[in-house]
């Protein structure tokens, strides 16, 4: 983790646009990190298109977390609703003497 931090510091200190606290600055840092330190071949034209048109990875990650939270909440609510229905069905089948 420390080497990643040192590498990112290098990008912030040496590449214009990375130091800005903006979505595009973080996106540039991500792309440059992948290209320079992870050795991923990202052609310059692809980098330009990603910078101009790409949705920021921070936004995607954040919205995935929101979507997962919503899905988990819906699943909990559905489970609770099914349990309630099952309890009511059991009570109906048992009739008044089952209480």
C-alpha positions in Angstrom: 0.0 0.0 0.0 2.9 2.4 0.8 4.3 2.0 -2.7 0.9 2.9 -4.2 0.8 6.0 -2.1 4.3 7.0 -3.1 3.5 6.5 -6.8 0.4 8.6 -6.5 2.3 11.3 -4.7 4.7 11.3 -7.6 1.8 11.7 -10.1 0.3 14.6 -8.0 3.6 16.4 -7.7 4.7 15.9 -11.4 1.7 15.8 -13.7 -0.5 18.9 -14.2 -4.2 18.2 -13.7 -3.7 15.3 -11.3 -3.4 17.6 -8.2 -6.7 19.3 -8.8 -9.4 18.0 -6.5 -11.7 17.2 -9.3 -13.3 14.1 -10.8 -11.2 14.6 -14.0 -8.0 14.9 -11.9 -8.7 11.7 -10.2 -9.6 10.0 -13.4 -6.3 11.2 -15.0 -4.4 9.9 -12.0 -6.2 6.5 -12.3 -5.4 6.2 -16.1 -1.8 7.3 -15.6 -1.3 4.9 -12.7 -2.6 2.0 -14.8 -0.5 3.0 -17.8 2.8 3.9 -16.0 2.9 1.7 -12.9 0.7 -1.2 -13.8 2.0 -1.4 -17.4 -1.3 -1.4 -19.1 -1.1 -0.4 -22.7 -3.7 2.5 -23.0 -3.2 4.3 -26.3 -3.2 8.1 -26.1 -6.4 8.4 -28.2 -8.1 6.0 -25.8 -6.9 8.1 -22.8 -8.2 11.2 -24.5 -11.6 9.7 -25.1 -11.9 8.4 -21.6 -11.0 11.8 -20.2 -13.5 13.6 -22.4 -16.4 11.1 -22.4 -15.8 8.5 -19.7 -17.8 8.4 -16.5 -15.5 8.9 -13.6 -14.6 5.6 -11.8 -15.2 7.3 -8.4 -18.8 8.0 -9.5 -19.3 4.5 -10.8 -17.9 3.0 -7.6 -20.0 5.2 -5.4 -23.2 4.5 -7.4 -22.5 0.8 -7.3 -22.4 1.0 -3.5 -25.7 2.9 -3.5 -27.2 0.2 -5.8 -26.0 -2.6 -3.6 -27.4 -0.9 -0.6 -30.8 -0.5 -2.3 -30.8 -4.2 -3.4 -29.9 -5.4 0.1 -32.6 -3.2 1.6 -35.2 -4.5 -0.9 -34.1 -8.1 -0.2 -34.5 -7.5 3.6 -37.9 -6.0 3.1 -39.0 -8.9 0.8 -37.7 -11.4 3.4 -39.6 -9.7 6.2 -42.8 -9.5 4.0 -42.5 -13.3 3.2 -42.0 -14.1 6.9 -45.1 -12.1 7.8 -47.2 -13.8 5.1 -46.0 -17.2 6.3 -46.9 -16.4 9.9 -50.3 -15.2 8.8 -50.9 -18.3 6.7 -49.9 -20.6 9.6 -52.2 -18.7 11.9 -55.1 -19.1 9.4 -54.4 -22.8 9.0 -54.3 -23.4 12.7 -57.6 -21.7 13.2 -58.8 -20.1 16.4 -58.1 -23.1 18.6 -54.4 -23.0 17.6 -53.8 -19.7 19.4 
